[in-house]
Amino acid sequence: MIQANNIHKYFGDLHVLKGVDLDIKKGEIVSVVGASGAGKTTLLQILGTLDKPELKESYEFVINNTNISSLNDKSLAKFRNEHIGFIFQFHQLLPEFTALENVCIPAYIKKTKKQEAEKRAKELLDFLGLKDRYHHKPNELSGGEQQRVAVARALINNPELIFADEPSGNLDSESAENLHQLFFKLRDEFGQTFVIVTHNQELADMADRKLTMVDGKIIY
């Protein structure tokens, strides 16, 4: 699903990623752990095509047989919308829109018809236990409910790959546990691949594979 070789990233003189190599298989749930400043979020942003690495010799970055480095900005945005879902620590829901409308936004960007997008959004919200929350705005939802809406939004375009950055970091322990179990249920139900950056040791240990980052590198 993901093949990445020799991933480097600089911010000014700061060398944040120092030649990361990564191979993630389809349907795998991989956690990425490490101290703050180790480069975890930077790596996730590059793997999620939200940021670009340095073009070093022997650099390679392929997602699902697509050479990411060969895509122009427009093609990259289209690829991201259709193939990748994101779940963040702070759910990033738009406060003026209902749960249903927030979930539909990536589908509208994809130019999915409104009726079809809403049907899919309702299916996901039902699956996530939010059948009675379609028309609630974010400030009318609990933290756990807001994060499940964000999960539905990440899934609306049926992406093969989900990136999650501290997805349970803003939740109470019960909501966090429910979210963690949900990731495995989603993988079993829909076959998605998950890459999860987390400080939550329990979630990290539940993953199929745990990668540890130290000083800009993955330590095996």
Steps between C-alpha positions, in 0.01 A plus 500: 500500500782743590861477390715792611877515481749765611244756622672819617350827621662826606344804664767761446818354649307246705527148354169347619482177297832330433447235237186315607426167327152354532303207357136463606277223369135527398261448791771550760455717810833663581567723800782755510634597841785710632581804709371844405724646232601161359334581166181293524250765387735626227526145366123458511447825309742390228350150475156664482624725214429815706869591488787414268836344587839607368590347165800293602682235301324160526184675629187300422139542609225272368143460629292216359720477188480877434831688491414801715806701398384497137166675572450873450314699766157459337543125451634467853196676648269270301693191611488613865126563487421163343749268670595643841301581815622705796407493869656767722524548877278805472219381278510809272125495442353818352283651778237652270412165341309199637658161553350379173627804307850469649521136396386580145761771430774270354235331283385838366862588420513172306185622317284218633129574456335643811247216536770234464735680742231537765398135467860387556548749786190372677618140461831592663341702779261211568794257508676728748197522731403855401163434337332761721767765443471576126380857551699592811780754466840427662428708811196279563709180501726346763873471437468132413209569264692778326795268445272230355357759260860574399554126444190487276633799305833318452315196364245669271698453178592138584875571525740209509723679749422681828752719682425588863702751704442458876136407426410428863720766659208731569258235630416357841618144565168331414460692172864431415453126557187501281687682223791256516266202466326678213819515292530121510130456424537731198803311376313171528184647340649710220861377466663840550865551585566718808811694598453645849732742679428473871636552850238254625701189582192276514395599146858469376530148639166395345631569149621225268840669506652777712768726354715713727644831383814641659663821379348495150548130429301180548685264731456132422 
